[in-house]
Amino acid sequence: MILIENLKKSLGGKSVLHGLTLDIPVGQSLALLGISGSGKTTLLKCLCGILKPDSGMIQFNSTELKPENLKKIRQTLGYVIQDGGLFPHLTLLENIELIGREANLDAGTISSKTKELADLVKLPFEILNRYPRQVSGGQRQRVGLMRALFLDPSYLLLDEPLGALDPITRYELQNELKELFGRLNKTVILVTHDLTEARRLCQRIVLLNDGVIVQDATMQDLIQNPSSDFVRRFLQAQDAV
Protein backbone atom coordinates (compact mmCIF):
# COMPACT_ATOMS: atom_id res chain seq x y z
CA MET A 1 0.00 0.00 0.00
CA ILE A 2 0.94 3.66 -0.26
CA LEU A 3 0.95 5.69 2.94
CA ILE A 4 1.30 9.48 2.91
CA GLU A 5 1.52 11.30 6.24
CA ASN A 6 1.48 15.05 6.88
CA LEU A 7 3.08 15.86 3.52
CA LYS A 8 4.06 19.47 2.96
CA LYS A 9 5.58 21.04 -0.12
CA SER A 10 6.22 24.62 -1.24
CA LEU A 11 7.14 25.77 -4.76
CA GLY A 12 8.48 29.21 -5.56
CA GLY A 13 7.87 30.32 -1.99
CA LYS A 14 4.20 29.30 -2.12
CA SER A 15 2.82 26.44 -0.04
CA VAL A 16 1.24 23.86 -2.36
CA LEU A 17 0.60 20.86 -0.08
CA HIS A 18 -0.52 21.55 3.48
CA GLY A 19 0.08 18.50 5.67
CA LEU A 20 -1.69 16.04 3.38
CA THR A 21 -2.39 12.54 4.74
CA LEU A 22 -3.67 9.67 2.61
CA ASP A 23 -3.44 5.88 2.37
CA ILE A 24 -4.09 3.80 -0.75
CA PRO A 25 -4.59 0.03 -0.36
CA VAL A 26 -3.01 -2.48 -2.73
CA GLY A 27 -4.97 -2.88 -5.96
CA GLN A 28 -7.13 0.21 -5.54
CA SER A 29 -7.66 2.74 -8.34
CA LEU A 30 -7.86 6.28 -6.97
CA ALA A 31 -8.55 9.53 -8.81
CA LEU A 32 -7.03 12.80 -7.62
CA LEU A 33 -9.35 15.60 -8.73
CA GLY A 34 -9.24 19.33 -8.31
CA ILE A 35 -8.97 22.63 -10.13
CA SER A 36 -5.65 23.87 -11.50
CA GLY A 37 -3.20 24.63 -8.70
CA SER A 38 -4.88 22.36 -6.17
CA GLY A 39 -1.74 20.23 -5.69
CA LYS A 40 -2.60 17.13 -7.75
CA THR A 41 0.50 17.01 -9.91
CA THR A 42 2.76 18.17 -7.09
CA LEU A 43 1.60 15.23 -4.99
CA LEU A 44 2.22 12.80 -7.85
CA LYS A 45 5.71 14.22 -8.42
CA CYS A 46 6.49 13.78 -4.72
CA LEU A 47 5.35 10.17 -4.91
CA CYS A 48 7.67 9.35 -7.80
CA GLY A 49 10.60 11.31 -6.37
CA ILE A 50 10.73 14.11 -8.94
CA LEU A 51 10.04 16.56 -6.11
CA LYS A 52 11.32 16.20 -2.56
CA PRO A 53 8.72 17.07 0.13
CA ASP A 54 9.60 19.78 2.63
CA SER A 55 8.36 17.51 5.42
CA GLY A 56 6.18 14.49 6.02
CA MET A 57 6.52 10.86 4.96
CA ILE A 58 5.77 8.65 1.97
CA GLN A 59 5.84 4.86 2.30
CA PHE A 60 5.50 2.13 -0.30
CA ASN A 61 4.69 -1.21 1.35
CA SER A 62 6.11 0.03 4.68
CA THR A 63 9.35 1.27 3.07
CA GLU A 64 9.84 5.00 3.45
CA LEU A 65 10.82 6.89 0.30
CA LYS A 66 14.31 8.31 0.87
CA PRO A 67 17.14 9.49 -1.43
CA GLU A 68 19.11 6.30 -0.79
CA ASN A 69 16.31 3.98 -1.96
CA LEU A 70 14.73 6.26 -4.55
CA LYS A 71 16.05 4.30 -7.55
CA LYS A 72 14.85 0.97 -6.14
CA ILE A 73 11.37 2.31 -5.37
CA ARG A 74 11.11 4.01 -8.76
CA GLN A 75 11.47 0.57 -10.36
CA THR A 76 8.15 -0.36 -8.72
CA LEU A 77 6.43 2.71 -10.21
CA GLY A 78 5.04 3.28 -13.69
CA TYR A 79 4.67 6.99 -14.48
CA VAL A 80 2.68 8.34 -17.43
CA ILE A 81 2.22 12.01 -18.31
CA GLN A 82 0.15 13.82 -20.92
CA ASP A 83 1.01 12.90 -24.53
CA GLY A 84 3.22 10.03 -23.29
CA GLY A 85 6.29 12.09 -22.38
CA LEU A 86 8.32 10.44 -25.15
CA PHE A 87 11.82 11.46 -26.29
CA PRO A 88 11.25 13.02 -29.74
CA HIS A 89 14.68 12.02 -31.11
CA LEU A 90 14.09 8.30 -30.39
CA THR A 91 11.77 5.96 -32.25
CA LEU A 92 8.79 4.56 -30.38
CA LEU A 93 10.65 1.26 -30.03
CA GLU A 94 13.76 2.99 -28.67
CA ASN A 95 11.60 4.92 -26.19
CA ILE A 96 10.15 1.66 -24.88
CA GLU A 97 13.30 -0.46 -24.88
CA LEU A 98 15.29 2.24 -23.10
CA ILE A 99 13.60 1.14 -19.87
CA GLY A 100 14.74 -2.46 -20.34
CA ARG A 101 18.32 -1.45 -21.11
CA GLU A 102 18.43 0.79 -18.03
CA ALA A 103 17.34 -2.24 -15.98
CA ASN A 104 20.10 -4.36 -17.61
CA LEU A 105 17.67 -6.81 -19.21
CA ASP A 106 18.98 -8.95 -22.07
CA ALA A 107 17.95 -8.27 -25.66
CA GLY A 108 15.69 -11.31 -25.91
CA THR A 109 13.74 -10.38 -22.79
CA ILE A 110 13.38 -6.78 -23.96
CA SER A 111 12.10 -7.86 -27.38
CA SER A 112 9.55 -10.34 -26.04
CA LYS A 113 8.33 -7.89 -23.39
CA THR A 114 7.85 -5.18 -26.02
CA LYS A 115 5.73 -7.47 -28.18
CA GLU A 116 3.68 -8.56 -25.16
CA LEU A 117 2.98 -4.97 -24.16
CA ALA A 118 2.09 -3.90 -27.71
CA ASP A 119 -0.57 -6.61 -27.70
CA LEU A 120 -1.73 -5.53 -24.25
CA VAL A 121 -2.32 -1.89 -25.25
CA LYS A 122 -3.60 -2.82 -28.72
CA LEU A 123 -0.84 -1.06 -30.64
CA PRO A 124 0.32 -2.45 -34.03
CA PHE A 125 3.93 -3.56 -33.55
CA GLU A 126 4.95 -2.42 -37.03
CA ILE A 127 4.52 1.28 -36.18
CA LEU A 128 7.15 1.17 -33.43
CA ASN A 129 9.92 2.13 -35.86
CA ARG A 130 8.28 5.53 -36.32
CA TYR A 131 9.14 8.66 -34.35
CA PRO A 132 6.64 10.25 -31.90
CA ARG A 133 5.84 13.09 -34.33
CA GLN A 134 4.82 10.53 -36.96
CA VAL A 135 1.99 8.94 -34.98
CA SER A 136 -1.27 10.07 -33.39
CA GLY A 137 -1.75 11.31 -29.84
CA GLY A 138 -3.56 8.13 -28.91
CA GLN A 139 -0.67 6.02 -30.21
CA ARG A 140 1.88 8.12 -28.31
CA GLN A 141 -0.18 7.64 -25.17
CA ARG A 142 -0.22 3.87 -25.66
CA VAL A 143 3.56 3.89 -26.03
CA GLY A 144 3.84 5.92 -22.82
CA LEU A 145 1.74 3.28 -21.09
CA MET A 146 3.90 0.48 -22.52
CA ARG A 147 6.99 2.20 -21.17
CA ALA A 148 5.39 2.62 -17.76
CA LEU A 149 4.42 -1.07 -17.63
CA PHE A 150 7.73 -2.43 -18.91
CA LEU A 151 9.15 -3.48 -15.53
CA ASP A 152 5.76 -4.77 -14.30
CA PRO A 153 5.42 -2.06 -11.63
CA SER A 154 3.21 -2.44 -8.58
CA TYR A 155 2.01 1.15 -8.89
CA LEU A 156 0.79 3.23 -11.83
CA LEU A 157 0.92 7.02 -11.49
CA LEU A 158 -0.98 8.73 -14.30
CA ASP A 159 -0.83 12.52 -14.64
CA GLU A 160 -3.74 13.58 -16.89
CA PRO A 161 -2.66 10.97 -19.45
CA LEU A 162 -5.65 11.57 -21.74
CA GLY A 163 -5.98 15.32 -21.34
CA ALA A 164 -4.62 16.30 -24.78
CA LEU A 165 -6.67 13.80 -26.80
CA ASP A 166 -9.76 14.40 -28.90
CA PRO A 167 -13.07 13.21 -27.33
CA ILE A 168 -13.41 10.02 -29.41
CA THR A 169 -9.82 8.87 -28.84
CA ARG A 170 -10.11 9.79 -25.17
CA TYR A 171 -13.29 7.74 -24.79
CA GLU A 172 -11.71 4.73 -26.50
CA LEU A 173 -8.58 4.91 -24.35
CA GLN A 174 -10.67 5.28 -21.18
CA ASN A 175 -12.34 1.99 -22.06
CA GLU A 176 -8.98 0.34 -22.67
CA LEU A 177 -7.51 1.69 -19.43
CA LYS A 178 -10.53 0.47 -17.48
CA GLU A 179 -10.02 -3.00 -18.91
CA LEU A 180 -6.29 -2.87 -18.15
CA PHE A 181 -6.83 -1.77 -14.56
CA GLY A 182 -9.13 -4.74 -14.03
CA ARG A 183 -6.75 -7.24 -15.63
CA LEU A 184 -3.45 -6.07 -14.14
CA ASN A 185 -4.53 -5.48 -10.51
CA LYS A 186 -2.16 -2.54 -10.08
CA THR A 187 -2.47 0.19 -7.49
CA VAL A 188 -3.42 3.20 -9.63
CA ILE A 189 -3.37 6.94 -8.91
CA LEU A 190 -4.94 8.98 -11.71
CA VAL A 191 -4.61 12.77 -11.73
CA THR A 192 -7.44 14.39 -13.67
CA HIS A 193 -9.78 17.36 -13.58
CA ASP A 194 -12.46 15.38 -15.42
CA LEU A 195 -15.14 13.91 -13.16
CA THR A 196 -16.49 11.64 -15.90
CA GLU A 197 -13.05 10.14 -16.47
CA ALA A 198 -12.59 9.60 -12.74
CA ARG A 199 -15.99 7.93 -12.47
CA ARG A 200 -15.25 5.56 -15.34
CA LEU A 201 -11.75 4.54 -14.26
CA CYS A 202 -11.50 4.71 -10.47
CA GLN A 203 -13.09 3.19 -7.38
CA ARG A 204 -12.24 6.09 -5.08
CA ILE A 205 -12.25 9.86 -5.51
CA VAL A 206 -10.02 12.28 -3.60
CA LEU A 207 -10.88 15.91 -4.27
CA LEU A 208 -8.18 18.48 -3.51
CA ASN A 209 -8.44 22.22 -3.10
CA ASP A 210 -5.56 24.51 -2.20
CA GLY A 211 -3.35 21.60 -1.18
CA VAL A 212 -5.74 19.87 1.20
CA ILE A 213 -8.22 17.02 0.82
CA VAL A 214 -11.75 18.41 0.87
CA GLN A 215 -13.49 15.07 0.30
CA ASP A 216 -12.42 11.42 0.07
CA ALA A 217 -15.29 9.22 -1.07
CA THR A 218 -16.80 6.98 -3.69
CA MET A 219 -18.26 8.79 -6.67
CA GLN A 220 -21.79 8.08 -5.48
CA ASP A 221 -21.12 9.51 -2.02
CA LEU A 222 -19.32 12.53 -3.48
CA ILE A 223 -22.38 13.39 -5.58
CA GLN A 224 -25.02 12.57 -2.97
CA ASN A 225 -23.21 14.01 0.06
CA PRO A 226 -20.85 16.85 -0.91
CA SER A 227 -18.88 17.93 2.13
CA SER A 228 -18.69 21.67 1.39
CA ASP A 229 -19.79 24.47 -0.88
CA PHE A 230 -16.57 24.06 -2.88
CA VAL A 231 -17.40 20.39 -3.57
CA ARG A 232 -20.93 21.35 -4.67
CA ARG A 233 -19.58 24.02 -7.03
CA PHE A 234 -17.02 21.60 -8.45
CA LEU A 235 -19.77 19.06 -9.14
CA GLN A 236 -22.10 21.67 -10.62
CA ALA A 237 -19.35 22.92 -12.95
CA GLN A 238 -19.16 19.42 -14.44
CA ASP A 239 -22.92 18.88 -14.57
CA ALA A 240 -22.68 16.11 -11.96
CA VAL A 241 -25.58 17.48 -9.88
Secondary structure, 3 states (H helix, E strand, C coil): CEEEEEEEEEECCEEEEEEEEEEECCCCEEEEECCCCCCHHHHHHHHCCCCCCCEEEEEECCEECCHHHHHHHHCCEEEEEHHHHCCCCCCHHHHHHHHHHHCCCCHHHHHHHHHHHHHHCCCCHHHHHCCHHHCCHHHHHHHHHHHHHCCCCCEEEEECCCCCCCHHHHHHHHHHHHHHHHHHCCEEEEECCCHHHHHHHCCEEEEEECCEEEEEECHHHHHHCCCCHHHHHHHHHCCCC
